[in-house]
């Protein structure tokens, strides 16, 4: 069984949302949910950051049909390693699970990731995130840094004004493996229980393609 780090985050958001149904979670785990405009903008921004030059942020940038205007000061950092795929095998009560993901940047024992958000809200969104916990544990790293770019995604225009920038750091801790393992076991249980429904969702998406 292969589980993506984003699957663990989908599970976390589902648990925190009182109105979400099990089928909504299964759609996310099947990776057949339609991307929102915020997601599309975030992916375009991430693609731009992959190829951006080191140094001061430019005034504007274009990527995948989106245009980003920078109304704040920030620097682009280039690590020794970037866009690195990560895998780690985990024994669970539901069989062998391969936890997979991809980190934006890795420099020694420091992992970094860029995020485009509409509100700078660290509590909950980032403090409770399984993303940084997973990558710190999988890579045996010490520090996870988020480069957070704040910009409003309009409902009609594909232009985003980046009005603020923050760096937030999180650090590894002794019980980090327990946190990751608990989430992996929960998601593995759900996938095993609802495997047929997940396969049906994926087959339906494949027929539509």
C-alpha positions as CSV (number, residue, x, y, z in Angstrom):
1,X,0.0,0.0,0.0
2,X,1.3,3.4,-1.0
3,X,0.2,6.5,1.0
4,X,1.2,10.0,0.1
5,X,2.0,12.7,2.7
6,X,-0.8,14.7,1.2
7,X,-3.2,11.8,2.0
8,X,-2.3,12.3,5.7
9,X,-3.1,16.0,5.5
10,X,-6.4,15.2,3.7
11,X,-7.2,12.9,6.6
12,X,-6.3,15.6,9.2
13,X,-8.5,18.2,7.5
14,X,-11.3,15.7,7.3
15,X,-11.1,15.0,11.0
16,X,-11.2,18.7,11.8
17,X,-14.2,19.4,9.6
18,X,-17.4,18.4,11.3
19,X,-19.5,18.6,8.1
20,X,-17.2,16.4,5.9
21,X,-18.5,12.9,4.9
22,X,-16.6,9.7,4.6
23,X,-17.1,9.8,0.8
24,X,-15.6,13.2,0.6
25,X,-12.5,11.8,2.3
26,X,-12.4,8.8,-0.1
27,X,-12.6,11.2,-3.1
28,X,-9.5,13.0,-1.8
29,X,-7.7,9.7,-1.1
30,X,-8.5,8.5,-4.6
31,X,-7.0,11.7,-5.9
32,X,-10.0,12.4,-8.2
33,X,-11.2,15.6,-6.6
34,X,-11.3,18.6,-8.9
35,X,-8.6,21.2,-8.1
36,X,-10.0,24.6,-6.8
37,X,-8.7,27.9,-8.1
38,X,-6.6,28.2,-4.9
39,X,-5.0,24.9,-5.6
40,X,-4.4,25.8,-9.3
41,X,-2.7,29.1,-8.2
42,X,-0.7,27.3,-5.6
43,X,0.6,24.7,-8.1
44,X,1.4,27.4,-10.7
45,X,3.3,29.4,-8.0
46,X,5.2,26.3,-6.9
47,X,6.2,25.6,-10.6
48,X,7.5,29.1,-10.9
49,X,9.5,28.8,-7.7
50,X,11.2,25.6,-9.1
51,X,12.8,27.6,-11.9
52,X,13.2,31.0,-10.3
53,X,16.7,32.6,-10.0
54,X,18.4,33.0,-6.7
55,X,18.2,36.4,-5.1
56,X,15.6,39.2,-4.7
57,X,12.1,38.4,-5.8
58,X,11.2,39.9,-9.2
59,X,8.3,42.4,-9.5
60,X,6.1,39.9,-11.4
61,X,6.2,36.4,-12.8
62,X,4.1,34.2,-15.0
63,X,3.5,30.4,-14.7
64,X,0.8,28.1,-16.2
65,X,-1.5,30.9,-17.1
66,X,-1.2,32.7,-13.8
67,X,0.6,36.0,-13.1
68,X,2.0,36.8,-9.7
69,X,2.9,40.4,-8.7
70,X,5.2,40.8,-5.7
71,X,4.2,43.8,-3.4
72,X,6.6,42.7,-0.6
73,X,10.2,41.9,-0.1
74,X,11.4,38.3,-0.1
75,X,14.4,36.3,-1.3
76,X,14.4,33.2,-3.4
77,X,16.6,30.5,-1.8
78,X,18.2,27.7,-3.7
79,X,19.2,24.6,-1.8
80,X,21.7,21.8,-2.5
81,X,18.8,19.5,-3.4
82,X,15.3,20.5,-4.6
83,X,12.2,18.7,-5.8
84,X,13.4,15.4,-4.2
85,X,11.2,12.4,-4.0
86,X,11.1,10.7,-0.6
87,X,9.9,7.2,0.3
88,X,10.0,5.2,3.5
89,X,8.6,1.7,4.2
90,X,6.5,1.3,7.4
91,X,5.2,-1.9,8.9
92,X,1.6,-1.4,10.1
93,X,-1.2,-3.7,11.3
94,X,-2.6,-3.4,7.8
95,X,0.5,-4.6,6.0
96,X,3.5,-2.8,4.6
97,X,2.9,0.8,3.8
98,X,5.2,2.9,1.7
99,X,4.9,6.6,2.7
100,X,5.8,8.8,-0.3
101,X,6.2,12.5,-0.9
102,X,8.4,15.2,-2.5
103,X,10.2,18.0,-0.7
104,X,10.7,21.4,-2.3
105,X,14.2,22.0,-0.8
106,X,16.7,20.2,1.3
107,X,20.0,21.7,2.6
108,X,21.8,19.4,5.1
109,X,19.4,18.8,7.9
110,X,17.0,21.6,6.9
111,X,13.9,20.9,4.8
112,X,12.1,23.9,3.2
113,X,8.7,24.3,1.5
114,X,7.0,27.3,-0.2
115,X,3.3,28.0,0.4
116,X,0.9,30.4,-1.3
117,X,-1.9,31.3,1.2
118,X,-4.6,33.9,1.5
119,X,-4.2,34.4,5.2
120,X,-1.2,34.1,7.4
121,X,-2.6,31.8,10.0
122,X,0.1,29.7,11.5
123,X,-2.0,28.1,14.3
124,X,-3.7,25.0,13.2
125,X,-2.9,25.2,9.5
126,X,0.9,24.9,10.0
127,X,1.4,24.0,13.7
128,X,-0.8,20.9,13.4
129,X,0.4,19.9,9.9
130,X,1.6,16.4,9.3
131,X,3.6,17.5,6.4
132,X,6.6,18.9,8.3
133,X,6.4,16.1,10.8
134,X,6.5,13.4,8.1
135,X,9.4,14.9,6.2
136,X,11.5,15.6,9.3
137,X,11.0,12.0,10.3
138,X,11.4,10.5,6.9
139,X,14.7,12.4,6.2
140,X,15.9,12.4,9.8
141,X,16.2,16.1,9.5
142,X,16.2,18.7,12.3
143,X,14.4,21.8,11.0
144,X,11.5,22.4,8.6
145,X,11.1,25.9,7.2
146,X,8.0,27.3,5.5
147,X,8.4,30.2,3.1
148,X,4.8,31.6,3.3
149,X,3.7,34.0,0.6
150,X,0.4,35.7,1.3
151,X,-1.8,36.7,-1.7
152,X,-5.5,36.8,-2.6
153,X,-6.7,34.4,-5.3
154,X,-9.5,36.2,-7.2
155,X,-12.6,34.3,-8.4
156,X,-12.2,35.6,-12.0
157,X,-8.7,37.0,-12.6
158,X,-5.6,34.8,-12.8
159,X,-3.5,37.6,-11.3
160,X,-2.4,37.3,-7.7
161,X,-0.8,40.1,-5.7
162,X,1.7,38.8,-3.1
163,X,1.4,41.3,-0.4
164,X,3.3,39.7,2.5
165,X,6.0,37.1,3.2
166,X,6.9,35.1,6.4
167,X,9.3,32.3,7.3
168,X,8.1,29.9,9.9
169,X,10.3,27.1,11.4
170,X,9.4,23.9,13.1
171,X,11.8,21.5,14.8
172,X,11.9,17.7,15.3
173,X,11.0,16.3,18.7
174,X,11.4,12.9,20.4
175,X,7.8,11.7,19.8
176,X,7.6,12.7,16.1
177,X,7.7,9.1,14.9
178,X,4.6,8.3,17.1
179,X,2.7,11.2,15.5
180,X,3.5,10.0,12.0
181,X,2.8,6.4,12.7
182,X,-0.6,7.1,14.3
183,X,-1.7,9.0,11.2
184,X,-0.3,6.4,8.8
185,X,-2.2,3.6,10.7
186,X,-5.5,5.6,10.5
187,X,-5.2,6.3,6.8
188,X,-4.1,2.7,6.1
189,X,-7.2,1.4,8.0
190,X,-9.5,3.6,6.0
191,X,-7.9,2.6,2.6
192,X,-8.2,-1.1,3.5
193,X,-11.8,-0.8,4.7
194,X,-12.9,1.3,1.7
195,X,-10.5,0.0,-0.9
196,X,-13.3,-1.0,-3.3
197,X,-14.9,2.4,-3.2
198,X,-11.5,4.1,-3.9
199,X,-10.9,1.8,-6.9
200,X,-14.3,2.6,-8.3
201,X,-13.7,6.3,-8.0
202,X,-10.3,6.0,-9.8
203,X,-11.8,3.8,-12.5
204,X,-14.6,6.4,-13.0
205,X,-12.1,9.2,-13.4
206,X,-10.0,7.1,-15.9
207,X,-13.1,6.5,-18.0
208,X,-13.8,10.2,-18.1
209,X,-10.3,11.0,-19.3
